[in-house]
Amino acid sequence: MDKKIFSLDRLEGDLAVCISDDDDVVVVPISRLGGLRAGDVFRARLEDDTLAEIEPDEAEREHRLAENRERLHALARKTKNRR
């Protein structure tokens, strides 16, 4: 099975809630993620409802942050123009 892109959505106690780009939700112990933090993006294989071969994807994380910044700037410009 190919690796999917996931984001670490949030931490709940000692568990990490991870969501794939195609909306698979996987909950794993934080210790399995090797220091990843909420908001980080990584690639992993989904095996029997858990994650394997987890690799941080810093380039994808930066790309998503840039897209989100642009969305926020566009919304701010739109709001400013309505005044």
mmCIF file of the N, C-alpha and C atoms, coordinates in Angstrom:
data_MODEL
# 
_entry.id   MODEL 
# 
loop_
_atom_site.group_PDB 
_atom_site.id 
_atom_site.type_symbol 
_atom_site.label_atom_id 
_atom_site.label_alt_id 
_atom_site.label_comp_id 
_atom_site.label_asym_id 
_atom_site.label_entity_id 
_atom_site.label_seq_id 
_atom_site.pdbx_PDB_ins_code 
_atom_site.Cartn_x 
_atom_site.Cartn_y 
_atom_site.Cartn_z 
_atom_site.occupancy 
_atom_site.B_iso_or_equiv 
_atom_site.pdbx_formal_charge 
_atom_site.auth_seq_id 
_atom_site.auth_comp_id 
_atom_site.auth_asym_id 
_atom_site.auth_atom_id 
_atom_site.pdbx_PDB_model_num 
ATOM 1   N N  . MET A 1 1  ? 0.853   -1.191 0.000  1.00 0.00 ? 1  MET A N  1 
ATOM 2   C CA . MET A 1 1  ? 0.000   0.000  0.000  1.00 0.00 ? 1  MET A CA 1 
ATOM 3   C C  . MET A 1 1  ? 0.893   1.247  0.000  1.00 0.00 ? 1  MET A C  1 
ATOM 4   N N  . ASP A 1 2  ? 0.516   2.240  -0.771 1.00 0.00 ? 2  ASP A N  1 
ATOM 5   C CA . ASP A 1 2  ? 1.260   3.501  -0.843 1.00 0.00 ? 2  ASP A CA 1 
ATOM 6   C C  . ASP A 1 2  ? 1.075   4.312  0.425  1.00 0.00 ? 2  ASP A C  1 
ATOM 7   N N  . LYS A 1 3  ? 2.028   5.194  0.649  1.00 0.00 ? 3  LYS A N  1 
ATOM 8   C CA . LYS A 1 3  ? 1.919   6.105  1.790  1.00 0.00 ? 3  LYS A CA 1 
ATOM 9   C C  . LYS A 1 3  ? 0.914   7.200  1.480  1.00 0.00 ? 3  LYS A C  1 
ATOM 10  N N  . LYS A 1 4  ? 0.245   7.645  2.525  1.00 0.00 ? 4  LYS A N  1 
ATOM 11  C CA . LYS A 1 4  ? -0.709  8.748  2.441  1.00 0.00 ? 4  LYS A CA 1 
ATOM 12  C C  . LYS A 1 4  ? -0.128  9.939  3.185  1.00 0.00 ? 4  LYS A C  1 
ATOM 13  N N  . ILE A 1 5  ? -0.663  11.111 2.874  1.00 0.00 ? 5  ILE A N  1 
ATOM 14  C CA . ILE A 1 5  ? -0.299  12.317 3.615  1.00 0.00 ? 5  ILE A CA 1 
ATOM 15  C C  . ILE A 1 5  ? -1.298  12.486 4.758  1.00 0.00 ? 5  ILE A C  1 
ATOM 16  N N  . PHE A 1 6  ? -0.762  12.699 5.955  1.00 0.00 ? 6  PHE A N  1 
ATOM 17  C CA . PHE A 1 6  ? -1.562  12.930 7.154  1.00 0.00 ? 6  PHE A CA 1 
ATOM 18  C C  . PHE A 1 6  ? -1.153  14.250 7.789  1.00 0.00 ? 6  PHE A C  1 
ATOM 19  N N  . SER A 1 7  ? -2.047  14.810 8.565  1.00 0.00 ? 7  SER A N  1 
ATOM 20  C CA . SER A 1 7  ? -1.675  15.916 9.441  1.00 0.00 ? 7  SER A CA 1 
ATOM 21  C C  . SER A 1 7  ? -2.018  15.490 10.858 1.00 0.00 ? 7  SER A C  1 
ATOM 22  N N  . LEU A 1 8  ? -1.197  15.952 11.794 1.00 0.00 ? 8  LEU A N  1 
ATOM 23  C CA . LEU A 1 8  ? -1.473  15.688 13.192 1.00 0.00 ? 8  LEU A CA 1 
ATOM 24  C C  . LEU A 1 8  ? -2.460  16.766 13.631 1.00 0.00 ? 8  LEU A C  1 
ATOM 25  N N  . ASP A 1 9  ? -3.712  16.404 13.693 1.00 0.00 ? 9  ASP A N  1 
ATOM 26  C CA . ASP A 1 9  ? -4.799  17.356 13.937 1.00 0.00 ? 9  ASP A CA 1 
ATOM 27  C C  . ASP A 1 9  ? -4.779  17.913 15.348 1.00 0.00 ? 9  ASP A C  1 
ATOM 28  N N  . ARG A 1 10 ? -4.669  17.005 16.329 1.00 0.00 ? 10 ARG A N  1 
ATOM 29  C CA . ARG A 1 10 ? -4.701  17.468 17.715 1.00 0.00 ? 10 ARG A CA 1 
ATOM 30  C C  . ARG A 1 10 ? -4.196  16.359 18.633 1.00 0.00 ? 10 ARG A C  1 
ATOM 31  N N  . LEU A 1 11 ? -3.872  16.778 19.845 1.00 0.00 ? 11 LEU A N  1 
ATOM 32  C CA . LEU A 1 11 ? -3.450  15.845 20.890 1.00 0.00 ? 11 LEU A CA 1 
ATOM 33  C C  . LEU A 1 11 ? -4.561  15.746 21.918 1.00 0.00 ? 11 LEU A C  1 
ATOM 34  N N  . GLU A 1 12 ? -4.843  14.535 22.340 1.00 0.00 ? 12 GLU A N  1 
ATOM 35  C CA . GLU A 1 12 ? -5.844  14.289 23.380 1.00 0.00 ? 12 GLU A CA 1 
ATOM 36  C C  . GLU A 1 12 ? -5.199  13.393 24.421 1.00 0.00 ? 12 GLU A C  1 
ATOM 37  N N  . GLY A 1 13 ? -4.690  14.016 25.475 1.00 0.00 ? 13 GLY A N  1 
ATOM 38  C CA . GLY A 1 13 ? -3.958  13.263 26.484 1.00 0.00 ? 13 GLY A CA 1 
ATOM 39  C C  . GLY A 1 13 ? -2.667  12.737 25.876 1.00 0.00 ? 13 GLY A C  1 
ATOM 40  N N  . ASP A 1 14 ? -2.467  11.423 25.950 1.00 0.00 ? 14 ASP A N  1 
ATOM 41  C CA . ASP A 1 14 ? -1.262  10.831 25.371 1.00 0.00 ? 14 ASP A CA 1 
ATOM 42  C C  . ASP A 1 14 ? -1.516  10.250 23.979 1.00 0.00 ? 14 ASP A C  1 
ATOM 43  N N  . LEU A 1 15 ? -2.634  10.648 23.364 1.00 0.00 ? 15 LEU A N  1 
ATOM 44  C CA . LEU A 1 15 ? -2.990  10.175 22.023 1.00 0.00 ? 15 LEU A CA 1 
ATOM 45  C C  . LEU A 1 15 ? -2.934  11.313 21.008 1.00 0.00 ? 15 LEU A C  1 
ATOM 46  N N  . ALA A 1 16 ? -2.611  10.953 19.781 1.00 0.00 ? 16 ALA A N  1 
ATOM 47  C CA . ALA A 1 16 ? -2.571  11.906 18.674 1.00 0.00 ? 16 ALA A CA 1 
ATOM 48  C C  . ALA A 1 16 ? -3.670  11.541 17.680 1.00 0.00 ? 16 ALA A C  1 
ATOM 49  N N  . VAL A 1 17 ? -4.468  12.522 17.301 1.00 0.00 ? 17 VAL A N  1 
ATOM 50  C CA . VAL A 1 17 ? -5.507  12.319 16.293 1.00 0.00 ? 17 VAL A CA 1 
ATOM 51  C C  . VAL A 1 17 ? -4.940  12.798 14.961 1.00 0.00 ? 17 VAL A C  1 
ATOM 52  N N  . CYS A 1 18 ? -4.798  11.861 14.023 1.00 0.00 ? 18 CYS A N  1 
ATOM 53  C CA . CYS A 1 18 ? -4.199  12.143 12.721 1.00 0.00 ? 18 CYS A CA 1 
ATOM 54  C C  . CYS A 1 18 ? -5.262  11.976 11.641 1.00 0.00 ? 18 CYS A C  1 
ATOM 55  N N  . ILE A 1 19 ? -5.258  12.893 10.676 1.00 0.00 ? 19 ILE A N  1 
ATOM 56  C CA . ILE A 1 19 ? -6.257  12.863 9.607  1.00 0.00 ? 19 ILE A CA 1 
ATOM 57  C C  . ILE A 1 19 ? -5.540  12.882 8.267  1.00 0.00 ? 19 ILE A C  1 
ATOM 58  N N  . SER A 1 20 ? -5.926  11.936 7.396  1.00 0.00 ? 20 SER A N  1 
ATOM 59  C CA . SER A 1 20 ? -5.312  11.870 6.069  1.00 0.00 ? 20 SER A CA 1 
ATOM 60  C C  . SER A 1 20 ? -6.009  12.845 5.130  1.00 0.00 ? 20 SER A C  1 
ATOM 61  N N  . ASP A 1 21 ? -5.388  13.083 3.994  1.00 0.00 ? 21 ASP A N  1 
ATOM 62  C CA . ASP A 1 21 ? -5.988  13.974 3.004  1.00 0.00 ? 21 ASP A CA 1 
ATOM 63  C C  . ASP A 1 21 ? -7.312  13.440 2.472  1.00 0.00 ? 21 ASP A C  1 
ATOM 64  N N  . ASP A 1 22 ? -7.531  12.133 2.572  1.00 0.00 ? 22 ASP A N  1 
ATOM 65  C CA . ASP A 1 22 ? -8.827  11.591 2.140  1.00 0.00 ? 22 ASP A CA 1 
ATOM 66  C C  . ASP A 1 22 ? -9.714  11.235 3.336  1.00 0.00 ? 22 ASP A C  1 
ATOM 67  N N  . ASP A 1 23 ? -9.479  11.952 4.457  1.00 0.00 ? 23 ASP A N  1 
ATOM 68  C CA . ASP A 1 23 ? -10.334 11.948 5.644  1.00 0.00 ? 23 ASP A CA 1 
ATOM 69  C C  . ASP A 1 23 ? -10.317 10.675 6.486  1.00 0.00 ? 23 ASP A C  1 
ATOM 70  N N  . ASP A 1 24 ? -9.296  9.815  6.339  1.00 0.00 ? 24 ASP A N  1 
ATOM 71  C CA . ASP A 1 24 ? -9.135  8.721  7.291  1.00 0.00 ? 24 ASP A CA 1 
ATOM 72  C C  . ASP A 1 24 ? -8.680  9.330  8.609  1.00 0.00 ? 24 ASP A C  1 
ATOM 73  N N  . VAL A 1 25 ? -9.295  8.911  9.704  1.00 0.00 ? 25 VAL A N  1 
ATOM 74  C CA . VAL A 1 25 ? -8.898  9.386  11.029 1.00 0.00 ? 25 VAL A CA 1 
ATOM 75  C C  . VAL A 1 25 ? -8.243  8.212  11.758 1.00 0.00 ? 25 VAL A C  1 
ATOM 76  N N  . VAL A 1 26 ? -7.042  8.450  12.258 1.00 0.00 ? 26 VAL A N  1 
ATOM 77  C CA . VAL A 1 26 ? -6.301  7.418  12.972 1.00 0.00 ? 26 VAL A CA 1 
ATOM 78  C C  . VAL A 1 26 ? -5.834  8.012  14.290 1.00 0.00 ? 26 VAL A C  1 
ATOM 79  N N  . VAL A 1 27 ? -6.070  7.284  15.358 1.00 0.00 ? 27 VAL A N  1 
ATOM 80  C CA . VAL A 1 27 ? -5.634  7.722  16.691 1.00 0.00 ? 27 VAL A CA 1 
ATOM 81  C C  . VAL A 1 27 ? -4.517  6.783  17.130 1.00 0.00 ? 27 VAL A C  1 
ATOM 82  N N  . VAL A 1 28 ? -3.365  7.377  17.432 1.00 0.00 ? 28 VAL A N  1 
ATOM 83  C CA . VAL A 1 28 ? -2.193  6.588  17.836 1.00 0.00 ? 28 VAL A CA 1 
ATOM 84  C C  . VAL A 1 28 ? -1.552  7.227  19.063 1.00 0.00 ? 28 VAL A C  1 
ATOM 85  N N  . PRO A 1 29 ? -0.782  6.448  19.826 1.00 0.00 ? 29 PRO A N  1 
ATOM 86  C CA . PRO A 1 29 ? -0.036  7.049  20.933 1.00 0.00 ? 29 PRO A CA 1 
ATOM 87  C C  . PRO A 1 29 ? 0.951   8.091  20.398 1.00 0.00 ? 29 PRO A C  1 
ATOM 88  N N  . ILE A 1 30 ? 1.072   9.207  21.094 1.00 0.00 ? 30 ILE A N  1 
ATOM 89  C CA . ILE A 1 30 ? 1.988   10.273 20.692 1.00 0.00 ? 30 ILE A CA 1 
ATOM 90  C C  . ILE A 1 30 ? 3.407   9.724  20.526 1.00 0.00 ? 30 ILE A C  1 
ATOM 91  N N  . SER A 1 31 ? 3.772   8.793  21.353 1.00 0.00 ? 31 SER A N  1 
ATOM 92  C CA . SER A 1 31 ? 5.123   8.239  21.310 1.00 0.00 ? 31 SER A CA 1 
ATOM 93  C C  . SER A 1 31 ? 5.461   7.601  19.962 1.00 0.00 ? 31 SER A C  1 
ATOM 94  N N  . ARG A 1 32 ? 4.479   7.199  19.188 1.00 0.00 ? 32 ARG A N  1 
ATOM 95  C CA . ARG A 1 32 ? 4.714   6.591  17.867 1.00 0.00 ? 32 ARG A CA 1 
ATOM 96  C C  . ARG A 1 32 ? 5.110   7.625  16.814 1.00 0.00 ? 32 ARG A C  1 
ATOM 97  N N  . LEU A 1 33 ? 4.918   8.903  17.118 1.00 0.00 ? 33 LEU A N  1 
ATOM 98  C CA . LEU A 1 33 ? 5.114   9.933  16.092 1.00 0.00 ? 33 LEU A CA 1 
ATOM 99  C C  . LEU A 1 33 ? 6.465   10.619 16.163 1.00 0.00 ? 33 LEU A C  1 
ATOM 100 N N  . GLY A 1 34 ? 7.338   10.178 17.024 1.00 0.00 ? 34 GLY A N  1 
ATOM 101 C CA . GLY A 1 34 ? 8.713   10.653 17.034 1.00 0.00 ? 34 GLY A CA 1 
ATOM 102 C C  . GLY A 1 34 ? 8.901   12.155 17.128 1.00 0.00 ? 34 GLY A C  1 
ATOM 103 N N  . GLY A 1 35 ? 8.166   12.811 17.995 1.00 0.00 ? 35 GLY A N  1 
ATOM 104 C CA . GLY A 1 35 ? 8.374   14.239 18.202 1.00 0.00 ? 35 GLY A CA 1 
ATOM 105 C C  . GLY A 1 35 ? 7.535   15.152 17.321 1.00 0.00 ? 35 GLY A C  1 
ATOM 106 N N  . LEU A 1 36 ? 6.666   14.608 16.477 1.00 0.00 ? 36 LEU A N  1 
ATOM 107 C CA . LEU A 1 36 ? 5.778   15.476 15.694 1.00 0.00 ? 36 LEU A CA 1 
ATOM 108 C C  . LEU A 1 36 ? 4.849   16.219 16.636 1.00 0.00 ? 36 LEU A C  1 
ATOM 109 N N  . ARG A 1 37 ? 4.428   17.409 16.208 1.00 0.00 ? 37 ARG A N  1 
ATOM 110 C CA . ARG A 1 37 ? 3.542   18.242 17.016 1.00 0.00 ? 37 ARG A CA 1 
ATOM 111 C C  . ARG A 1 37 ? 2.253   18.521 16.252 1.00 0.00 ? 37 ARG A C  1 
ATOM 112 N N  . ALA A 1 38 ? 1.249   18.989 16.960 1.00 0.00 ? 38 ALA A N  1 
ATOM 113 C CA . ALA A 1 38 ? -0.023  19.344 16.327 1.00 0.00 ? 38 ALA A CA 1 
ATOM 114 C C  . ALA A 1 38 ? 0.235   20.301 15.180 1.00 0.00 ? 38 ALA A C  1 
ATOM 115 N N  . GLY A 1 39 ? -0.369  20.021 14.045 1.00 0.00 ? 39 GLY A N  1 
ATOM 116 C CA . GLY A 1 39 ? -0.194  20.842 12.851 1.00 0.00 ? 39 GLY A CA 1 
ATOM 117 C C  . GLY A 1 39 ? 0.857   20.311 11.899 1.00 0.00 ? 39 GLY A C  1 
ATOM 118 N N  . ASP A 1 40 ? 1.709   19.396 12.357 1.00 0.00 ? 40 ASP A N  1 
ATOM 119 C CA . ASP A 1 40 ? 2.736   18.838 11.476 1.00 0.00 ? 40 ASP A CA 1 
ATOM 120 C C  . ASP A 1 40 ? 2.110   17.935 10.418 1.00 0.00 ? 40 ASP A C  1 
ATOM 121 N N  . VAL A 1 41 ? 2.796   17.824 9.291  1.00 0.00 ? 41 VAL A N  1 
ATOM 122 C CA . VAL A 1 41 ? 2.343   17.002 8.169  1.00 0.00 ? 41 VAL A CA 1 
ATOM 123 C C  . VAL A 1 41 ? 3.370   15.886 7.985  1.00 0.00 ? 41 VAL A C  1 
ATOM 124 N N  . PHE A 1 42 ? 2.866   14.690 7.703  1.00 0.00 ? 42 PHE A N  1 
ATOM 125 C CA . PHE A 1 42 ? 3.760   13.551 7.519  1.00 0.00 ? 42 PHE A CA 1 
ATOM 126 C C  . PHE A 1 42 ? 3.153   12.555 6.541  1.00 0.00 ? 42 PHE A C  1 
ATOM 127 N N  . ARG A 1 43 ? 3.995   11.658 6.067  1.00 0.00 ? 43 ARG A N  1 
ATOM 128 C CA . ARG A 1 43 ? 3.555   10.563 5.203  1.00 0.00 ? 43 ARG A CA 1 
ATOM 129 C C  . ARG A 1 43 ? 3.665   9.264  5.997  1.00 0.00 ? 43 ARG A C  1 
ATOM 130 N N  . ALA A 1 44 ? 2.691   8.376  5.791  1.00 0.00 ? 44 ALA A N  1 
ATOM 131 C CA . ALA A 1 44 ? 2.706   7.086  6.483  1.00 0.00 ? 44 ALA A CA 1 
ATOM 132 C C  . ALA A 1 44 ? 1.824   6.102  5.725  1.00 0.00 ? 44 ALA A C  1 
ATOM 133 N N  . ARG A 1 45 ? 2.086   4.835  5.994  1.00 0.00 ? 45 ARG A N  1 
ATOM 134 C CA . ARG A 1 45 ? 1.203   3.797  5.485  1.00 0.00 ? 45 ARG A CA 1 
ATOM 135 C C  . ARG A 1 45 ? 0.180   3.472  6.565  1.00 0.00 ? 45 ARG A C  1 
ATOM 136 N N  . LEU A 1 46 ? -1.046  3.242  6.133  1.00 0.00 ? 46 LEU A N  1 
ATOM 137 C CA . LEU A 1 46 ? -2.119  2.853  7.043  1.00 0.00 ? 46 LEU A CA 1 
ATOM 138 C C  . LEU A 1 46 ? -2.194  1.330  7.032  1.00 0.00 ? 46 LEU A C  1 
ATOM 139 N N  . GLU A 1 47 ? -1.920  0.707  8.179  1.00 0.00 ? 47 GLU A N  1 
ATOM 140 C CA . GLU A 1 47 ? -1.930  -0.746 8.306  1.00 0.00 ? 47 GLU A CA 1 
ATOM 141 C C  . GLU A 1 47 ? -2.796  -1.142 9.491  1.00 0.00 ? 47 GLU A C  1 
ATOM 142 N N  . ASP A 1 48 ? -3.871  -1.850 9.221  1.00 0.00 ? 48 ASP A N  1 
ATOM 143 C CA . ASP A 1 48 ? -4.735  -2.353 10.299 1.00 0.00 ? 48 ASP A CA 1 
ATOM 144 C C  . ASP A 1 48 ? -5.081  -1.272 11.324 1.00 0.00 ? 48 ASP A C  1 
ATOM 145 N N  . ASP A 1 49 ? -5.554  -0.142 10.848 1.00 0.00 ? 49 ASP A N  1 
ATOM 146 C CA . ASP A 1 49 ? -5.990  0.963  11.705 1.00 0.00 ? 49 ASP A CA 1 
ATOM 147 C C  . ASP A 1 49 ? -4.883  1.608  12.520 1.00 0.00 ? 49 ASP A C  1 
ATOM 148 N N  . THR A 1 50 ? -3.629  1.458  12.093 1.00 0.00 ? 50 THR A N  1 
ATOM 149 C CA . THR A 1 50 ? -2.524  2.165  12.732 1.00 0.00 ? 50 THR A CA 1 
ATOM 150 C C  . THR A 1 50 ? -1.574  2.667  11.649 1.00 0.00 ? 50 THR A C  1 
ATOM 151 N N  . LEU A 1 51 ? -0.589  3.441  12.040 1.00 0.00 ? 51 LEU A N  1 
ATOM 152 C CA . LEU A 1 51 ? 0.330   4.041  11.078 1.00 0.00 ? 51 LEU A CA 1 
ATOM 153 C C  . LEU A 1 51 ? 1.682   3.338  11.105 1.00 0.00 ? 51 LEU A C  1 
ATOM 154 N N  . ALA A 1 52 ? 2.265   3.171  9.918  1.00 0.00 ? 52 ALA A N  1 
ATOM 155 C CA . ALA A 1 52 ? 3.586   2.557  9.789  1.00 0.00 ? 52 ALA A CA 1 
ATOM 156 C C  . ALA A 1 52 ? 4.442   3.418  8.872  1.00 0.00 ? 52 ALA A C  1 
ATOM 157 N N  . GLU A 1 53 ? 5.739   3.306  9.010  1.00 0.00 ? 53 GLU A N  1 
ATOM 158 C CA . GLU A 1 53 ? 6.697   4.029  8.173  1.00 0.00 ? 53 GLU A CA 1 
ATOM 159 C C  . GLU A 1 53 ? 6.407   5.542  8.139  1.00 0.00 ? 53 GLU A C  1 
ATOM 160 N N  . ILE A 1 54 ? 6.347   6.137  9.299  1.00 0.00 ? 54 ILE A N  1 
ATOM 161 C CA . ILE A 1 54 ? 6.003   7.546  9.445  1.00 0.00 ? 54 ILE A CA 1 
ATOM 162 C C  . ILE A 1 54 ? 7.208   8.408  9.091  1.00 0.00 ? 54 ILE A C  1 
ATOM 163 N N  . GLU A 1 55 ? 7.019   9.350  8.163  1.00 0.00 ? 55 GLU A N  1 
ATOM 164 C CA . GLU A 1 55 ? 8.083   10.273 7.739  1.00 0.00 ? 55 GLU A CA 1 
ATOM 165 C C  . GLU A 1 55 ? 7.553   11.697 7.733  1.00 0.00 ? 55 GLU A C  1 
ATOM 166 N N  . PRO A 1 56 ? 8.151   12.603 8.499  1.00 0.00 ? 56 PRO A N  1 
ATOM 167 C CA . PRO A 1 56 ? 7.734   14.018 8.435  1.00 0.00 ? 56 PRO A CA 1 
ATOM 168 C C  . PRO A 1 56 ? 7.869   14.541 7.003  1.00 0.00 ? 56 PRO A C  1 
ATOM 169 N N  . ASP A 1 57 ? 6.964   15.434 6.616  1.00 0.00 ? 57 ASP A N  1 
ATOM 170 C CA . ASP A 1 57 ? 7.007   16.045 5.282  1.00 0.00 ? 57 ASP A CA 1 
ATOM 171 C C  . ASP A 1 57 ? 6.995   17.561 5.449  1.00 0.00 ? 57 ASP A C  1 
ATOM 172 N N  . GLU A 1 58 ? 8.176   18.113 5.717  1.00 0.00 ? 58 GLU A N  1 
ATOM 173 C CA . GLU A 1 58 ? 8.311   19.541 5.983  1.00 0.00 ? 58 GLU A CA 1 
ATOM 174 C C  . GLU A 1 58 ? 7.922   20.383 4.775  1.00 0.00 ? 58 GLU A C  1 
ATOM 175 N N  . ALA A 1 59 ? 8.252   19.922 3.564  1.00 0.00 ? 59 ALA A N  1 
ATOM 176 C CA . ALA A 1 59 ? 7.914   20.681 2.350  1.00 0.00 ? 59 ALA A CA 1 
ATOM 177 C C  . ALA A 1 59 ? 6.400   20.819 2.206  1.00 0.00 ? 59 ALA A C  1 
ATOM 178 N N  . GLU A 1 60 ? 5.666   19.747 2.451  1.00 0.00 ? 60 GLU A N  1 
ATOM 179 C CA . GLU A 1 60 ? 4.201   19.802 2.352  1.00 0.00 ? 60 GLU A CA 1 
ATOM 180 C C  . GLU A 1 60 ? 3.631   20.691 3.456  1.00 0.00 ? 60 GLU A C  1 
ATOM 181 N N  . ARG A 1 61 ? 4.201   20.622 4.640  1.00 0.00 ? 61 ARG A N  1 
ATOM 182 C CA . ARG A 1 61 ? 3.748   21.481 5.743  1.00 0.00 ? 61 ARG A CA 1 
ATOM 183 C C  . ARG A 1 61 ? 3.919   22.949 5.373  1.00 0.00 ? 61 ARG A C  1 
ATOM 184 N N  . GLU A 1 62 ? 5.095   23.311 4.858  1.00 0.00 ? 62 GLU A N  1 
ATOM 185 C CA . GLU A 1 62 ? 5.353   24.697 4.465  1.00 0.00 ? 62 GLU A CA 1 
ATOM 186 C C  . GLU A 1 62 ? 4.415   25.143 3.345  1.00 0.00 ? 62 GLU A C  1 
ATOM 187 N N  . HIS A 1 63 ? 4.155   24.252 2.398  1.00 0.00 ? 63 HIS A N  1 
ATOM 188 C CA . HIS A 1 63 ? 3.231   24.557 1.297  1.00 0.00 ? 63 HIS A CA 1 
ATOM 189 C C  . HIS A 1 63 ? 1.829   24.864 1.842  1.00 0.00 ? 63 HIS A C  1 
ATOM 190 N N  . ARG A 1 64 ? 1.362   24.051 2.765  1.00 0.00 ? 64 ARG A N  1 
ATOM 191 C CA . ARG A 1 64 ? 0.028   24.260 3.347  1.00 0.00 ? 64 ARG A CA 1 
ATOM 192 C C  . ARG A 1 64 ? -0.032  25.551 4.167  1.00 0.00 ? 64 ARG A C  1 
ATOM 193 N N  . LEU A 1 65 ? 1.032   25.831 4.899  1.00 0.00 ? 65 LEU A N  1 
ATOM 194 C CA . LEU A 1 65 ? 1.070   27.083 5.661  1.00 0.00 ? 65 LEU A CA 1 
ATOM 195 C C  . LEU A 1 65 ? 1.009   28.290 4.732  1.00 0.00 ? 65 LEU A C  1 
ATOM 196 N N  . ALA A 1 66 ? 1.747   28.237 3.625  1.00 0.00 ? 66 ALA A N  1 
ATOM 197 C CA . ALA A 1 66 ? 1.735   29.342 2.662  1.00 0.00 ? 66 ALA A CA 1 
ATOM 198 C C  . ALA A 1 66 ? 0.342   29.519 2.055  1.00 0.00 ? 66 ALA A C  1 
ATOM 199 N N  . GLU A 1 67 ? -0.313  28.413 1.704  1.00 0.00 ? 67 GLU A N  1 
ATOM 200 C CA . GLU A 1 67 ? -1.676  28.499 1.164  1.00 0.00 ? 67 GLU A CA 1 
ATOM 201 C C  . GLU A 1 67 ? -2.626  29.119 2.176  1.00 0.00 ? 67 GLU A C  1 
ATOM 202 N N  . ASN A 1 68 ? -2.519  28.707 3.423  1.00 0.00 ? 68 ASN A N  1 
ATOM 203 C CA . ASN A 1 68 ? -3.400  29.247 4.463  1.00 0.00 ? 68 ASN A CA 1 
ATOM 204 C C  . ASN A 1 68 ? -3.139  30.730 4.714  1.00 0.00 ? 68 ASN A C  1 
ATOM 205 N N  . ARG A 1 69 ? -1.867  31.134 4.692  1.00 0.00 ? 69 ARG A N  1 
ATOM 206 C CA . ARG A 1 69 ? -1.558  32.563 4.845  1.00 0.00 ? 69 ARG A CA 1 
ATOM 207 C C  . ARG A 1 69 ? -2.195  33.371 3.720  1.00 0.00 ? 69 ARG A C  1 
ATOM 208 N N  . GLU A 1 70 ? -2.103  32.873 2.498  1.00 0.00 ? 70 GLU A N  1 
ATOM 209 C CA . GLU A 1 70 ? -2.691  33.576 1.357  1.00 0.00 ? 70 GLU A CA 1 
ATOM 210 C C  . GLU A 1 70 ? -4.206  33.669 1.494  1.00 0.00 ? 70 GLU A C  1 
ATOM 211 N N  . ARG A 1 71 ? -4.848  32.597 1.956  1.00 0.00 ? 71 ARG A N  1 
ATOM 212 C CA . ARG A 1 71 ? -6.301  32.644 2.178  1.00 0.00 ? 71 ARG A CA 1 
ATOM 213 C C  . ARG A 1 71 ? -6.662  33.719 3.201  1.00 0.00 ? 71 ARG A C  1 
ATOM 214 N N  . LEU A 1 72 ? -5.898  33.773 4.285  1.00 0.00 ? 72 LEU A N  1 
ATOM 215 C CA . LEU A 1 72 ? -6.170  34.779 5.314  1.00 0.00 ? 72 LEU A CA 1 
ATOM 216 C C  . LEU A 1 72 ? -5.976  36.196 4.781  1.00 0.00 ? 72 LEU A C  1 
ATOM 217 N N  . HIS A 1 73 ? -4.917  36.403 3.994  1.00 0.00 ? 73 HIS A N  1 
ATOM 218 C CA . HIS A 1 73 ? -4.682  37.728 3.402  1.00 0.00 ? 73 HIS A CA 1 
ATOM 219 C C  . HIS A 1 73 ? -5.816  38.099 2.451  1.00 0.00 ? 73 HIS A C  1 
ATOM 220 N N  . ALA A 1 74 ? -6.272  37.134 1.661  1.00 0.00 ? 74 ALA A N  1 
ATOM 221 C CA . ALA A 1 74 ? -7.368  37.393 0.718  1.00 0.00 ? 74 ALA A CA 1 
ATOM 222 C C  . ALA A 1 74 ? -8.650  37.755 1.472  1.00 0.00 ? 74 ALA A C  1 
ATOM 223 N N  . LEU A 1 75 ? -8.927  37.045 2.571  1.00 0.00 ? 75 LEU A N  1 
ATOM 224 C CA . LEU A 1 75 ? -10.113 37.367 3.370  1.00 0.00 ? 75 LEU A CA 1 
ATOM 225 C C  . LEU A 1 75 ? -9.992  38.750 3.997  1.00 0.00 ? 75 LEU A C  1 
ATOM 226 N N  . ALA A 1 76 ? -8.808  39.090 4.471  1.00 0.00 ? 76 ALA A N  1 
ATOM 227 C CA . ALA A 1 76 ? -8.593  40.406 5.070  1.00 0.00 ? 76 ALA A CA 1 
ATOM 228 C C  . ALA A 1 76 ? -8.798  41.503 4.033  1.00 0.00 ? 76 ALA A C  1 
ATOM 229 N N  . ARG A 1 77 ? -8.282  41.293 2.815  1.00 0.00 ? 77 ARG A N  1 
ATOM 230 C CA . ARG A 1 77 ? -8.474  42.287 1.752  1.00 0.00 ? 77 ARG A CA 1 
ATOM 231 C C  . ARG A 1 77 ? -9.946  42.424 1.395  1.00 0.00 ? 77 ARG A C  1 
ATOM 232 N N  . LYS A 1 78 ? -10.653 41.297 1.338  1.00 0.00 ? 78 LYS A N  1 
ATOM 233 C CA . LYS A 1 78 ? -12.068 41.306 0.995  1.00 0.00 ? 78 LYS A CA 1 
ATOM 234 C C  . LYS A 1 78 ? -12.868 42.065 2.061  1.00 0.00 ? 78 LYS A C  1 
ATOM 235 N N  . THR A 1 79 ? -12.539 41.804 3.319  1.00 0.00 ? 79 THR A N  1 
ATOM 236 C CA . THR A 1 79 ? -13.218 42.475 4.426  1.00 0.00 ? 79 THR A CA 1 
ATOM 237 C C  . THR A 1 79 ? -12.911 43.967 4.422  1.00 0.00 ? 79 THR A C  1 
ATOM 238 N N  . LYS A 1 80 ? -11.669 44.315 4.169  1.00 0.00 ? 80 LYS A N  1 
ATOM 239 C CA . LYS A 1 80 ? -11.266 45.729 4.145  1.00 0.00 ? 80 LYS A CA 1 
ATOM 240 C C  . LYS A 1 80 ? -11.992 46.477 3.026  1.00 0.00 ? 80 LYS A C  1 
ATOM 241 N N  . ASN A 1 81 ? -12.181 45.837 1.882  1.00 0.00 ? 81 ASN A N  1 
ATOM 242 C CA . ASN A 1 81 ? -12.847 46.468 0.739  1.00 0.00 ? 81 ASN A CA 1 
ATOM 243 C C  . ASN A 1 81 ? -14.341 46.657 0.962  1.00 0.00 ? 81 ASN A C  1 
ATOM 244 N N  . ARG A 1 82 ? -14.939 45.934 1.897  1.00 0.00 ? 82 ARG A N  1 
ATOM 245 C CA . ARG A 1 82 ? -16.369 46.075 2.173  1.00 0.00 ? 82 ARG A CA 1 
ATOM 246 C C  . ARG A 1 82 ? -16.686 47.291 3.016  1.00 0.00 ? 82 ARG A C  1 
ATOM 247 N N  . ARG A 1 83 ? -15.687 47.858 3.663  1.00 0.00 ? 83 ARG A N  1 
ATOM 248 C CA . ARG A 1 83 ? -15.928 49.000 4.569  1.00 0.00 ? 83 ARG A CA 1 
ATOM 249 C C  . ARG A 1 83 ? -16.196 50.265 3.825  1.00 0.00 ? 83 ARG A C  1 
# 
